[in-house]
């Protein structure tokens, strides 16, 4: 793996530190009037998503992790596992729900995802910021119940339960923010 100096850090670079993979969220070069310069960073652990702050002395070497990112299409669910196809090589890969994390709640057939591998292990799964999904189950809206901003629970076609406005019915297609799980709009 290539070693880079802390002066070369940029947002999005993946580092291998203390036997863990971290991606740089934010960095700042600091040169105080007295003493040596340093780099203050916020880094996210790719395994558990925790964000920590770490300070490096300027110019020290850190190991950059090389991730193999592949565009993959979700084909179907095989039991609890998800089957993806690499859009370049047409190879199929079976991925467990634990490796997908929250992305599993928004995957429908033919959905695209960017899956990053490090040493053959799935590190991250990136899906679009929003997904269009069909409402599978919800209570009907009651005529005359028009309280501003009122919501009700609704189950999506993937099984995830979200809060939607009262006018949404079974079979409606809605846009959902995949980062927060919030209803955006009816499609």
Long-range contacts (C-beta under 8 A, 24 or more apart in sequence): 1-63, 1-64, 1-65, 1-66, 2-63, 2-64, 2-66, 3-61, 3-62, 3-63, 3-64, 4-61, 4-62, 4-64, 5-59, 5-60, 5-61, 5-62, 6-39, 6-56, 6-57, 6-58, 6-59, 6-60, 6-62, 7-39, 7-58, 7-59, 9-39, 9-41, 13-64, 14-46, 14-64, 14-65, 14-66, 14-67, 14-118, 14-123, 15-43, 15-62, 15-63, 15-64, 15-65, 16-63, 16-64, 16-65, 17-43, 17-54, 17-62, 17-63, 20-45, 20-46, 20-47, 21-45, 21-46, 21-47, 21-65, 21-118, 21-123, 22-46, 25-51, 29-58, 31-58, 46-123, 46-124, 47-123, 65-118, 66-118, 67-116, 67-117, 67-118, 67-123, 67-124, 68-116, 68-117, 68-118, 69-114, 69-115, 69-116, 69-117, 70-114, 70-115, 70-116, 70-117, 71-112, 71-113, 71-114, 72-112, 72-113, 72-114, 72-115, 73-110, 73-111, 73-112, 73-113, 74-107, 74-108, 74-109, 74-110, 74-111, 74-112, 74-113, 75-109, 76-109, 82-107, 84-113, 84-115, 87-112, 95-122, 99-125, 100-125, 101-125, 102-178, 102-181, 103-127, 103-178, 104-158, 105-156, 105-158, 105-159, 105-160, 105-181, 106-131, 106-133, 106-158, 106-160, 106-176, 106-178, 107-158, 108-133, 108-157, 108-158, 127-178, 128-178, 129-177, 129-178, 129-179, 130-175, 130-176, 130-177, 130-178, 130-184, 131-175, 131-176, 131-178, 132-173, 132-174, 132-175, 132-176, 132-187, 133-157, 133-158, 133-173, 133-174, 133-176, 134-171, 134-172, 134-173, 134-174, 135-164, 135-168, 135-169, 135-170, 135-171, 135-172, 135-173, 135-174, 136-170, 137-170, 138-164, 138-168, 138-169, 138-170, 140-169, 141-166, 141-167, 141-168, 141-169, 142-166, 151-183
